[in-house]
Amino acid sequence: MPKLRKLKILRTKATSFAPQELLALRHLHQLEKLTFSMADSAVLSGMVAPEFTDADFDLMVSGLSELKKFACEIAWEPRSFSVLTSLSNHCPKLERLRLDGGYDLQLLNNVRKVMFPRLEDLMLDDTEAQGIPVRLTPLQIGRLIDHHVPVLRDLRFMVDYDDHPVMRAWWDVAA
């Protein structure tokens, strides 16, 4: 399977992944599209990786430099902004990204280089991790998103989908 370009893992029932199962994906160097998705949204427990860490995620995506489309509905805790940093460092060709989980997008303020120069479509669970104090306004975060994702055409959040303050601010900045 070293020449595999597309992989979609579609689950119809609750599923648990061991870290080694996900880490094996890093050997699929030609992979352009990777999707982990639930076929039935009624399955509340979804896909989980209880022993998976952000460091494991970094190792998993380290071999996926050709990745253009990535959707991940796998839950693991704790999950941090480092997931976005890992994707930025290892997957420079990303065009579409969908991630579950909350991410403290205020940390974009600490990153100097453009993170996703080719990303056109971004969907995140939410803009902030639980328990993180708010330091930046939605407008400031919208400007940071516009800087770090310069060709972004579609930004969506799964929480407060149409009325998310950061999404509205980004629309104003990007217009």
N, C-alpha and C positions, 0 to 999 in steps of 0.2 A: 503493500500500500504506500510506498514512498512517493508515488506520483499523484496521490489523491488530492483533488482540488476543492471538493465540497464535502462537508460532513454535517449531517443534521441528525441530532439525537432527540427524538420525539417520544415523550413518555405519556402513557395513559393512566398511570397510577403513581403513587408516591414512590420515590426512588432515592436511594442513598448511595453516594459515590465515595469510594476510598481514595485517599490522595494519590496512590500509585496509578489508579485508573485514569485520573485526569492528567497526571504528569506524563504519561505515555504519549499524550498528544503532541508534546514538543518535538517528537521525531518526525512529524508530518510536515516537513519543511516547505512543501509546495502548496499547502492548504491556503486557499483564498477565502473560503466561506466556512464559518463554524457556527452552528446553532445548537443551543440546548434549550428546548422548549417543551412546555406541557401541552398536550393535545386537548386536554379538557380543563378549562379554567375552574371547574367545580371542585377539582382535587385541591383541597386547602393546604395540605402539607407539602405539595410540590416536590421539587428536587433539592436535596440537601447534600452537603459534604461536611459532616460534623467535625472531622479532624483536619480539614483543609485550612490553610493559612494564607495570608497575603504573600508571604515568602514563597509558598508553593505556587500561587498564581503567577508570580514573577517568573519562576522557573518554567512553568507550563508554557507561557507565551514567549519565552526567550528563543524558542526555535520556530516561531511563526511569523517571520519577517515578511511573508507574502500576503498575510491576512488583509483582506479588504472589507469583509463584512463579518461582524461578530455580534451574536446575541446570546446572552447568558442569563438564564433564569434559575441558576443554582444558588442556593443560599448557604452562606457560611458566616460565622461570627467569631471574632470581630472582623469587620471589613473596613478598610480605610481608604483615604485618598491615594495611597500607594498603588492601588489597583489601576487608577488612571495614569499614574506615572509609569507603571510597568508597560501598559499598552502604548503609551507615547514613546518610550525608549525602544521597545522591541517590534512594534507593528507600525512603521512609518507610513504604510500605504492604506491605512484604514479610511474607508469612505462612509461606512454605516456602523453605528455602535448602539447597542441596547443592553443596559445593565440593570439588574435588580440591585437594591440596596441604597442606602443614603450615603451621600458623599459631601464632605465639607468643602464646597467650591470656593470658600474664602481663601483656601490654601493656594488657589491659582495665583494669588498675589505674591507668593514666594517663588514662583517659577519664572525664570528669565526667558527661556526660549519658547517659541511657539510650539505647543504640544501636539496639535493635530492639523498639520498643514493641508491635508486632503479630505478631512472629514466633512461630509455634507449633511448627514442625518444623525442626530443624537437624541436618544431617549434614555432618561435616567428615572429611577424610582423617585428620588427627591434630591433637593439641593443641599441638605444638611444632615449630618449625622446626629443621632440623639445625644443630648447632653452637651453639645458644643455651643458656647456662647456666640451670639450674633455680634460681629465686629464690623461688618460691611453692609451697606444698604443694597437692596435689590439692583439699583442702577449701577453701583460699583461692580457687583458680580456680573451683571449683564455686559458691562464694558470688558471685564476680564475674559468672559466667554468669547466675545467678539474678537479680542486680541489673540487668544490661544487657539481658536478654531475659526480662522479667517474666511473660509469658504462655506461655512455652515449655512444651510438653507432651511433646515427644519429642526427645531428644538422642541422637545416634548418632555413633560414630567408626568409620571403615572399618578402622582398625588395632585389634587386640585388641577386637573388637566388643563382646562381652558382659562383658568383665572389665576395661575401661579404668578406671583409678583416678579420673580426673576425672569420668567419667560416673557411677560409683558415688557419688562425693562429691556431685555435683549432685543425684542422686536423694535422698540423705539431707537435703540442704538444702531441696529443693523439696517434700519430703513434708509 
